[in-house]
Amino acid sequence: MRGWILLLIFLWGWFSGPGLRAQGCWEGRKVRITGWVREWRPPLLVVETPEGETFYLRLGPYRFWRKWERSLRPGLKIWIQGWRCGDMLIPEVLKSRHLQLRLRDEQGWPLWRRPCPWEKRRFRRWRRRWW
């Protein structure tokens, strides 16, 4: 049964289409948007611009935000740089008056998939203590 599920997942990914690249989301065209936080439920963020546009952002996994211990309250003015894909915005940098956070590198790869600096420090401390 597990083998069939894995096969179906593989086939769905194979035949589901070209994805975000074909929609023009990763062509290297970055956009800068200024707006206000309308709703914040980690890791989802809804931003409204002065023109009345609404953007939906996914800011990484919850564990990433739990480590930062940051919150974005509704009404906070923020500046976002990233890639636009319809009404979705794939953020690279997020800035506000009290927060500056890089979520992705210049190529669009998420930083939470790499080892975080605090995880390296914790490992080094543990290694020194035991080895």
N, C-alpha and C positions, 0 to 999 in steps of 0.2 A: 504494500500500500504506500509506504514512504517513497519507494522508487517511482511510482506513478505520479505522486504529487510533485516530486522533483522534476520529472520529465515534463509535466504540464507547465510548471513555472518556467522551465527553460524554453519551451516552445512558445509560451506567451510572450516572453521577452524577445525571442527571435522574430516573431511575426507581428509584433505590436506596432511596428513602424519605426521611422527614423528618430523620433523623439524630439528633444528640445533644439537640437542643431538645425533640423529642417524648418522649425518654426522661426528661426532667426534669433533665438535667445542667446546664443553663445558666439555671435559673430565678432565679438570684440568691441561692440558699440556699448559703451557704458553710459548710463544716465545718472544725473544727480537730481534728487528730489528733496524738497523741503516741505514738511507738513507737520501735522499734529497727531499724536497717538490718540486713536479713537477707542481701541480696545486692546488689552494686553493679557493674554493667558499663556504663560510660557509653554511652548516655544513659539506660539502664534501671535502675530502683531498685525493690527489693522491701522493703516495710516491714511489720513485724509489731507489732501493738498489744498492750498488756497483756491485753486480752480474748481474744486468740488470733486476731483477724482478720488477714488478709493483704491488703495493698494493693499494686497494681502502678502505678508512676509512670513516665511518660516525661518526662524533664527537659530536652527540647530537643535540638537537633542536637549532634553530637560537637564540631564546631568551636567552639560556644558554650562547652562545658566545657573544651576545650583552651586557650582564651584565659584562662579563670579559673584554670587550673592547680590545681584543687581535687580532692580525692578524699574519698569517704565510705567509711570502712572498716566492715566488718561488726561489729555490736555497738554502734555509735555511737547514742546517744539523740538523736532529732530531733523537731522540732515542725513540723507542716505545716498550712498553711491553703490551702484550695482548694475545688473542687467535686467531689462524689462522684457517680460513675456506675457503679453495680454494684460490682464489685471493683476498678474503676479509680478513681484519684484524679487529678484534673487540678490540679496544684499552682500556687498563686499565689505563696506565700512559703514558703521553706524555712529553718529555723533550727536551729542546734545550738550547742554550747558555743564552737566556734571558727569558725563560719560563719553568715552571715546573707545570704540571697540572694533577691532578688525575680525571679521568672521571668515573671510576667504582670502586666498592669495591672489595675485594678479591674473592667474590663469583660471580662477574660479573654483579651485579645489578647497573644500572645507578644512579649516584649521582644526576642527575637533576630531578629525580622523588621524591626526598626528599626535605623538605623545606631548602632553602639556608640560610646561615648565614645572608646575607644582608636583606632577607625578614623577618627573625625573628627580627632583630634590628628595621626595619621599623615598624613592628607591635608593638613592645614594646614601641617605642617612641609615636606612636599614642595612645596606650592604656593608657600610663601614662598621656598624655595630656588630655584625655577625661574622664578618670575614677578616 
